[in-house]
């Protein structure tokens, strides 16, 4: 049965602005936003807290399957709770981002989180953001977008975001980590970061945020 409202899948590399764009697109359309990257960050966060190896696929897959993950409305939009506790702010540090990239390369973790993501968007009327939404999670999504920008532009945006939250960092460190993460995400064996063959590739380097949001919302409205 066809969905009454479309699934909007927004994929792209770190720092492309997926979270902000997805939130604003969802608000404009009256859809629910699902930040799938936050689910992997949650696994990375808890793994770090418990001292688990970020290379232990079976252990991390088991962990991912045991976590109670849910989005609840809060200041600024949906916030992720992990085992009943709001951990949204803890998820947004560079260390957790790096851990998320590593655990997301593990097939055991990806499989454990796949069903949860599909359930969140099964009825449509959702905007999902991540790395493999249009290629793996919802290959039948009515709207597929691959949002990207140059590494330099993405590093500048990430630096501003961290500074706004009072997190000390440097442009050089962020750029280096971003390039390394791009390589890791794009070359992993399972669900590598790449545009779906039928995705709309949107390079936001020279676009304003409002222009990106308007473009993606228009794609959904005409789906």
N, C-alpha and C positions, 0 to 999 in steps of 0.2 A: 504494500500500500504506500502510495506516495505521501511524503510528509506535507502537512498543510503549510508549514513555513520552512524556509531553507536552513540548512546547516552552512555556516560561514566558517571556513577553515583558513586560518592565517598562520603560515609558517614563515620561518626566516631565522637568520643568525642572531647571536646575542647582540643586544644594543640597537636593534633595528627599529625599536619603538613599538613592538608588537603589543605590549601590555596596555600602554596608553591608547593606542589606536583601537585595539579590540574593545576596551572599555567604552570609548566614545562612540564607536560604531554600534555597540550593543545598546547604549543609551538612546541613540538616534532612532534605531529600529524598534526599540522596546523588546529586545531580545535579552537572554541571559548570557553572561560572559563566563567562560570556563578557562582559567589559566592552567593549562596542563603542565607547563613548566614548573609551576609551584608544587605539583605532586612529586616530581623528581627532586626538587629542592628539599622537600620534607624528608624523603628517604635519605638524602645526603646529610641533612642536619642531624637526624636521629642516629645515623651511622657514626658521624663524628662524635656525638655526645656519648655514644656507647663504646667508642674505641674500636669499631669494626673496620676491617680492611676494606678499602674501596674497590678491591679487585676480587673479593670473594662473592662470586655470582650467586651460588646457592644460598648463602647466609643472607645476602641482601635481598634476594628474591623472596625469601621467607619473611624478612622484615617488612618488605613492601606489602605483602599479602596480609600482614597482621595489623598494619596501621589503620586506624579509623580516620579517614580523611573526608572533610566536608567543607563546603564554602558557606559562609554566613554573611549577611549584609552588615557592613560596618562603615566607619568613616572612610570616604573615598572609594567605596564600592565593596565588592565581595572580599572577604578575608578568609584565609585557610585555617581551619582548626585541625590539630593533630591530636588524636586521642582525647578530644574534648577541650583542648586548650588552644587559644588563639596564639599562633606562632608566626603570623604574617611578617612582623618586623624582623624576626630572627632569620627569616628565609632570604633576606635581601642583602646579605653581606658577600664580599668577594670570595671568602673561603667556602661558603655554602654553594655559591654559584659554580665554583671549580669542582666541588664534590658532586654536584648535580650532573655536571657534564660527564664525569667519570662513571657514575652509577648508571646513567642513562644509556651508556654503551653496552650494558650487560643485558643479554636476552632474557635472563630470569626476572630482572626488574621490569623490563618493558612488558613482558607477558603478564606479570602480576598487576600492572597498572592499566593494561589495555582495556579490559572489560569495564573497569570503573569509568574510564573516559567515554567509552561507547554508550554506557548507560546514561551518562550526564547529557548526552546530545541526541539520544535516540529519537525523540519526538520532534526535533527541529526547533526553530526559533532560538538558536544558540549561536554564539560566536566563540569558537575554540581557537586558542593560540598555542603554538608549540613548535616542534621541529619536524614532526611526521604526521600531522593531522590529515593533510590532503593525500598522502601517499600510503599510509598504513591504517590510521585510526578511522578515518572516514573517506575512503577512496571514492565513495559515491556522493560526497558533499556537492551541493548545488553550486556553491561559490568557493573557489580555491584561489587563494592569494599567496604569493611568495614575496614577502616584504623584505627589502634589503637596502643597503647603503654602503658606502666605502668604509673600510675599517677605521679610517681616521675620523670620519663623521660620527660613527657609532661610538668610538672611544670618547669623543668630546661630549656626546650626550650622556653617556654613562657617568663620566666625571661630574657633570652638573647635577645628575640625579643623586650621586653619593654625597656631594657637597651640600645639597639641599637637606639631606638627612643627617648631616653632621659626621659623616664617615670620612676619615682621612685617607687619601689616596693620591696618586699622581697619574698624569696623562700617559707617561711612558710605561708605567706598570700596567695600566688598564689596556693600552694598545697591545702590548706584548702578550698579555693573558688572552685577549680577544682573538688575536691571530692564532695562538696555540689552540684555543677552543674551536675556532673555525675549522682548523685542520683535523682536530680530533673528531668533531661532530660529522664532518663531511666524509671522513675515511673509515668510520666504524663499519663493521661487517653487517650489523643488524640495524635496520631503519636509518640509514645515513641521511644527513641533512641535504636535501636536494629538492628543487621544484617538482611538483607533479607535472606530468607531460601536458596536462590541460590547465595548468595554473596561470593566473594572471600575474606576471612578474612586475612588481612595483618598486622602482628604485627611488627612495625618498631622499637621496642626497641633496637634491636641489628643490625639493618640495616642502611646503609648509605642512605642519601637522593637520591643519584644517583641510588642506587639499587632499591629503591621503585619506582622511576619514570620509570626505564627500565622495571620493572616487569609489571606495570600497562599499559604502552604503548604497551608491547608485547601482553597483553590480548586483547587490542583494535584492534591491527593489525591482530589478528587471529580470531576476532569475526565474 
